[in-house]
Amino acid sequence: MKPLVILTHPMPGDWIAPLQERVRLVVGPEGVAGVDASLQPYFAEAEGLFTWLIDRVDDALLAQMPRLKVVSNLAVGVDNIDLEACSRRGIPVGHTPGVLTEAVADLTLALLLSIARGIPAAAEDARAGRWGLWRPDQWLGAELHGSTLGIFGMGKIGQAVARRGHAFGMRILYTSRSARPEAETALGARRVPWEVLLAESDFLCLHTPLTAETRGVVNTDALRRMKPAAYLVNMARGPVVETDALVQALQEGWIAGAALDVTDPEPLPPDHILYRLPNCLITPHIGSATHTTRRRMAEVAIANLLAGLRGEPLLHQANA
Ligand code: GLV
């Protein structure tokens, strides 16, 4: 008998076809975050759990899945999963690093350019009929060339952003758990303490995983240390930034602006004040959202899942 796998939400048929051939797939509902209660009748038998980043996997859930052999998360980030609880139970957790690096780095630069040059507001002005005769002192923005790009979290994505920043003529500073000698040699990147990164960056980009150490690191104190002309770009996870502190910083001009592809909470409710701040640009967690990348993420997640079901090492395992 084929093993039973729970996929928490529906995915395009051609993405999951290779999985459907090999397992009995039970698919949860659309439009709800989390592993839905309607899937509970399958918990006892499930050998594989295929999750999205909106699903919480904790010890209480794992306790209901005694036959579970593998969790596969369709994301590089695994902050939605209790990794320790999985490890204690001998369950490997798969994730999808690598395949999304370039797409996320592309969007980072897109957001950085958008806020630096005020593209959304200028485009809206044009659309709304506010494009009068050309004049030299209108719609002025900041330049990337010659400015300082600060990168918090110099993993694969941070380094891909650094390469792009270097190509734009930016000076690269970074703060990270590990030194990146290759980036220092090739891009002239310099590793600095967090306080220096805050004080010197013209553009501060967040690419760190969400952990106990990084939760809320961009707080009132951090925002007050930034330059008034600086921009913040959050591509990591919403809770890395304290939302209320950011609102105050944007309202009171502690920093020039922010671009957020992730927010806390997520989704950000339509009436949230951040949408009404002219110096804040928000995209709905689309960092890896290209046709190519999302399909590759599905491929990697499925490969992880099938390897775990066979008791073989995963392509990319997030827990020890
Ligand atoms: C997206 O945020 C991911 O972690 O892949």
Residues whose N, C-alpha, C, O or C-beta is under 5 A from the ligand:
A	BS01	GLV	L74 A75 V76 G77 A236
